[in-house]
Amino acid sequence: SSFMVTAYFISSILLTLPLSIIILHHGLQQWRLKSFTSTSTTNHSDYFTYHLAIVELIGVLGHFIGLFGIFCPQYQTFLTGFYMFSFAWFGELYFHVLTCVERYLAVVHPVTYLSLRSDRAIRTLTVCCIWLICFVELGLMMREFFNFLNLCVLTLAMVCVFFCSVSVLCALTRPGPGEQRKTMKRIGRSKLRAFYTILSILGVLVVRCAWCLSWAVLYISQVRSNCFLMTYDLWFNLPCILVLPLLFLHRTGKLTFSRSHFFPQTLSLL
């Protein structure tokens, strides 16, 4: 179990730390540019991604502290790192859901989305609520009912993301007034990008939720001796960590390998 946790912490640091630094550096550049040019504000999706990058940096710091606690070994030090990693774990889920909801509004309710696009107060309030909820969940981690609470949160998140995905798919394929049935080739690039973003998030959340559900069943059934099996829960979260940063970096043109010969049509739509 310690080997699996150590391997995951190192892998997560190597993957998420560079991505988070690049995203925040890009955000700082955009903020400086807009402060001088007085251009429009950052869109909601990018704003959520910047906050997600900050959350990931907290998780990376927790990984470093956790590794120190494993190698020393010092249980309290490891526990501190575990709490920081858990905070990032909660934040990842909520910012994924917010991104899906934002894409859903952009495609299914474009009038409402345009009216909210320049409203920074609602966006800021929403993000502050997410941070507050993460702290509340962190404080409830050692409660007996937390495992059930976490399972309920995962289920609600899955329902929300699944609803957004199905709604976007229906909106993309439904013909408009006086139009014939749409085909994917006739759909705008922005709507296709929204659809593939939601689909990617749905896929990684399904993997994460499925394994967390299995872990919860093992925990409730008191099968706790197989630590090796339970530690796999961490590895199933790795795609969930990477999907939004990679989509963001691809959209901003920071990924030089995005023009590869592998899946060129799909990558061009992201």
Summary of the structure (lengths in Angstrom):
residues: 270
radius of gyration: 19.9
end to end distance: 36.8
largest distance: 70.0
contacts: 819
relative contact order: 0.12
helix: 82%
strand: 0%
